[in-house]
Amino acid sequence: MKGTSLIVSIVLFVAVAVLYVLHFTGSGGNSPEIAETNVGKSESGGGLKIAYVKADSVLLNYDLAQDLHDDFSKKQEAYTSEYGTKRQSFEKEAAAFQEKVQRGGFLTEQRAIQERDRLLGKEQEIQKLDQELSTKLAELQTNNNQQLLDSLMGYIEIINAQKKYDYIFSASNILVGDEANNLTADVLKALNERYSKAKE
């Protein structure tokens, strides 16, 4: 089974978060016409109110993200162990079958065919188990990412309701930014406090 790393999860989460933020801030596409219109508004309306969050930093330090990752790792290890044990058992039986065929250990050809068919069936079951466990892990990872995204976006919406930002960006898109507009520490602190209370 292929392992899923935390780094890949973080990259996927950041990508989803960026799309989510862009969707709900109404920026839609990146067309120059929209950008020019917004610039015009900022000049006439006294400027845009913008903030940003370093989503990758939040994920690396968010207690919920760590707990979800630990839970995912445990399940991944358990699934890998279950699959590995069954695969190893099958390979021993297959090797014993080959050896028995080579030394003529079966009384009849019919008996050898039955044993071969049984082993083929067992191999198919193991392949099916591999697919099922991989699917379960992928679903768990998707659910974890969605839970983190919902938690982050829920809190960002609370902040935005209070402070009325025009845009809140993911810092992965920002090359230069004023630290006064960086909400990362506040968001992380609030999320961890909320999660800590929920666990009590």
DAFEN-V536155 format. One record per residue. N is the residue number from 1. SS is DSSP state (2 for helix, 1 for strand, 0 for the rest). PHI is phi in whole degrees, 0 to 359 (* if undefined). OMEGA is omega as a letter, one per 30 degrees, with the letter a starting at -180 (NA if undefined). Layout:
N/SS/PHI/OMEGA, N/SS/PHI/OMEGA
This chain:
1/0/*/a, 2/0/276/l, 3/0/283/l, 4/0/247/a, 5/0/268/l, 6/2/297/a, 7/2/297/l, 8/2/297/l, 9/2/298/a, 10/2/295/l, 11/2/299/l, 12/2/296/a, 13/2/297/a, 14/2/299/l, 15/2/298/l, 16/2/295/a, 17/2/298/l, 18/2/298/l, 19/2/297/a, 20/2/297/a, 21/2/297/a, 22/2/298/l, 23/2/295/a, 24/2/275/l, 25/0/268/l, 26/0/80/a, 27/0/283/l, 28/0/57/a, 29/0/277/a, 30/0/249/a, 31/0/289/l, 32/2/300/a, 33/2/300/l, 34/2/294/a, 35/2/298/a, 36/2/293/l, 37/2/297/l, 38/2/295/l, 39/2/298/l, 40/2/300/l, 41/2/295/a, 42/2/294/a, 43/2/289/a, 44/2/275/a, 45/2/260/l, 46/0/89/l, 47/0/103/l, 48/0/276/l, 49/0/261/a, 50/1/235/l, 51/1/220/l, 52/1/213/a, 53/1/229/l, 54/0/275/a, 55/2/299/l, 56/2/294/l, 57/2/294/l, 58/2/299/a, 59/2/296/a, 60/2/290/a, 61/2/243/a, 62/0/279/a, 63/2/301/l, 64/2/298/l, 65/2/298/l, 66/2/295/l, 67/2/295/l, 68/2/296/l, 69/2/294/l, 70/2/298/l, 71/2/296/l, 72/2/298/a, 73/2/298/l, 74/2/297/l, 75/2/293/l, 76/2/298/l, 77/2/296/l, 78/2/297/l, 79/2/295/l, 80/2/297/l, 81/2/295/l, 82/2/299/l, 83/2/296/a, 84/2/299/l, 85/2/297/a, 86/2/292/l, 87/2/294/l, 88/2/297/l, 89/2/298/l, 90/2/297/a, 91/2/297/l, 92/2/295/l, 93/2/296/l, 94/2/294/l, 95/2/295/l, 96/2/295/l, 97/2/297/l, 98/2/300/a, 99/2/296/a, 100/2/294/l, 101/2/296/a, 102/2/294/a, 103/0/265/l, 104/0/70/a, 105/0/281/l, 106/0/270/a, 107/0/291/a, 108/0/226/l, 109/2/293/l, 110/2/300/l, 111/2/295/l, 112/2/296/l, 113/2/294/l, 114/2/300/a, 115/2/293/l, 116/2/299/l, 117/2/296/l, 118/2/298/l, 119/2/293/l, 120/2/297/l, 121/2/297/l, 122/2/294/l, 123/2/296/l, 124/2/296/l, 125/2/298/a, 126/2/292/l, 127/2/296/l, 128/2/295/l, 129/2/299/l, 130/2/302/l, 131/2/296/a, 132/2/296/a, 133/2/293/l, 134/2/297/l, 135/2/295/l, 136/2/299/l, 137/2/295/l, 138/2/296/l, 139/2/295/l, 140/2/298/l, 141/2/296/l, 142/2/297/l, 143/2/296/l, 144/2/298/l, 145/2/298/l, 146/2/294/l, 147/2/297/l, 148/2/294/l, 149/2/298/l, 150/2/299/a, 151/2/296/a, 152/2/296/a, 153/2/293/l, 154/2/299/a, 155/2/287/l, 156/2/297/l, 157/2/295/l, 158/2/297/l, 159/2/301/a, 160/2/293/l, 161/2/295/a, 162/2/278/a, 163/2/260/l, 164/0/56/l, 165/0/286/l, 166/0/284/l, 167/1/216/l, 168/1/235/a, 169/1/259/l, 170/1/278/a, 171/2/296/l, 172/2/297/l, 173/2/263/a, 174/0/254/l, 175/0/273/l, 176/0/226/a, 177/0/204/l, 178/0/287/a, 179/2/298/l, 180/2/295/l, 181/2/265/a, 182/1/273/a, 183/0/267/a, 184/2/305/a, 185/2/297/l, 186/2/295/a, 187/2/297/a, 188/2/298/l, 189/2/300/a, 190/2/296/l, 191/2/297/l, 192/2/294/l, 193/2/295/a, 194/2/295/a, 195/2/292/l, 196/2/298/l, 197/2/293/a, 198/2/294/a, 199/2/283/a, 200/0/289/NA
